[in-house]
Amino acid sequence: MLIDEIAERIEKDKLLHFTFSMIAMRLLLAVVSKSFFSCLLTAIIVLSVGFLKELYDKKRGQKFDKNDLIADLLGVLFGLI
């Protein structure tokens, strides 16, 4: 099945970044107003957490992965829907 093939190609780490960002957006948006400013500020906070996580990984000697940030961004966008 096509969905299974796609799921097998997605790295677990990217899926975790996407899922965390999407859930964080949904949870934070549930407690703040739905104004443009609130949505923007919430997105910035969630993306900042992802960015800080990548900086932490780099400090520990791991790779700073831009694709993780893309997964975070996609999670934020899906969380806004």
C-alpha positions in Angstrom: 0.0 0.0 0.0 1.3 3.5 -0.8 0.8 4.8 2.7 2.9 2.0 4.1 5.7 2.7 1.6 5.7 6.4 2.5 5.7 5.6 6.2 8.7 3.3 5.9 10.7 6.0 4.2 10.1 8.6 6.9 12.8 8.6 9.6 11.4 8.0 13.1 13.1 11.2 14.3 11.4 13.3 11.7 8.0 11.8 12.6 8.7 12.6 16.3 9.6 16.2 15.4 6.4 16.5 13.3 4.2 14.9 15.9 5.6 16.9 18.9 5.2 20.2 17.0 1.7 19.5 15.9 0.5 18.4 19.3 2.3 21.3 21.0 0.5 23.7 18.7 -2.9 22.1 19.2 -2.5 22.1 23.0 -1.2 25.7 23.2 -3.8 27.0 20.8 -6.5 25.3 23.0 -5.6 27.7 25.9 -4.9 30.9 24.0 -7.1 33.0 21.8 -7.3 32.3 18.1 -6.1 35.7 17.0 -3.5 36.0 14.4 -1.0 37.3 17.0 -1.6 34.4 19.3 -1.2 31.9 16.5 2.0 33.5 15.3 3.5 33.7 18.8 2.6 30.1 19.5 4.2 29.0 16.2 7.4 31.0 17.1 7.5 29.3 20.5 7.1 25.8 19.2 9.6 26.3 16.4 12.1 27.8 18.9 11.8 24.6 21.0 12.7 22.6 17.9 15.6 24.9 17.1 16.9 24.8 20.6 16.7 21.0 20.5 18.9 21.0 17.4 21.4 23.3 19.1 21.5 20.9 22.0 22.1 18.0 19.7 25.0 19.8 18.1 26.5 20.6 21.5 26.4 16.9 22.3 28.4 16.2 19.1 25.4 15.1 17.0 24.4 16.6 13.7 22.4 19.9 13.5 19.7 18.5 11.1 17.8 21.1 9.0 15.4 18.4 8.0 14.3 18.2 11.6 13.4 21.9 11.5 11.4 21.2 8.3 9.5 18.5 10.2 8.9 20.9 13.0 7.6 23.5 10.6 5.2 21.0 9.0 4.0 20.0 12.4 3.3 23.6 13.3 1.4 24.2 10.0 -0.7 21.0 10.5 -1.3 22.1 14.1 -2.8 25.3 12.8 -5.4 23.5 10.7 
